Amino acid sequence: METLSVLQSLLIALWTAAVMSRWLGGGATLTLRFSPLMTGLVVGIIMGNVPQAMIVTASLQMIYMGVFSPGGSMPAEPSIAAAIAVPVALLGDLSPEAAIAVAVPVGLLGSYLYQFRFFINTFLGKYTDKAVEDLNAKAIARSVIVYPTIASFLLFVPLVFVSLYFGAPVIADVITALEGTVVIHVLEVVGGGLAAIGIATTIYVIGRKDYMVFFFLAYFMSIVMKSLEVTMVTYAIFGIIIALIFVQSQKGKNVPAASNGGGNAGATFDGDDDDDYDDGF
């Protein structure tokens, strides 16, 4: 069985730590945490198999489409899930559905690891308190940026490295040995169901009633045009055109009626208008 090299495991671990520590920037890193796509791309580049890595990651993305964090930790960590599940899938030549079944428990464990990061940061808070008392701007920057980043790298890099270098080949071996058994069938069924749940969650979150027609339109278009092997780029063009038509059709519908300006001295008013009550003063 092919295994990950020390360098490959270290590079993936460093990338994961950079994402989880939010070292790459607040908004950008949060997006990377929520979406496993970029982590899957990085893993594919490191392992030299980008196409298969993206096929697996696209399946993972579907189950995490509805995952977001209003603050604090999430119920699962998609980036950590992709960092472990994609190498396992590439090493064991697993189907995307089986990779999903591997990713879900890993993502759940990753959420506990992220919560432990918060616990570590509580000890670093005393440096921030001291810096604020001293009105030391540079010390404040170090305490809220540099120290938590270093602590996150010290937490995530060793654990992810060990999981990849020692754990990923073992998991891949076990799943490969079970290939053709009912266990793999169950994993694939569960993985496919989780993807459906992710899509349903997304529709529930963003699916307003007046927009639901577009979800049904996209579904039936994909069914009708399946035999034509239409590419995703073509679907994107159709989507842009339909969106533009919809936006253009909505223009002017909700524009409030123009109010009379202050210079309309000769305008007549309704007898019930409140503005007429000042006539007696």
Secondary structure, 3 states (H helix, E strand, C coil): CCCCCHHHHHHHHHHHHHHHCCCCCHHHHHHHHHCCHHHHHHHHHHHCCHHHHHHHHHHHHHHCCCCCCCCCCCCCCHHHHHHHHHHHHHHHCCCHHHHHHHHHHHHHHHHHHHHHHHHHHHHHHHHHHHHHHCCCHHHHHHHHHHHHHHHHHHHHHHHHHHHHHHHHHHHHHHHHHCCCCHHHHHHHHHHHHHHHHHHHHHHHHHCCHHHHHHHHHHHHHHHHCHHHCCCHHHHHHHHHHHHHHHHHHHCCCCCCCCCCCCCCCCCCCCCCCHHHHHHHC
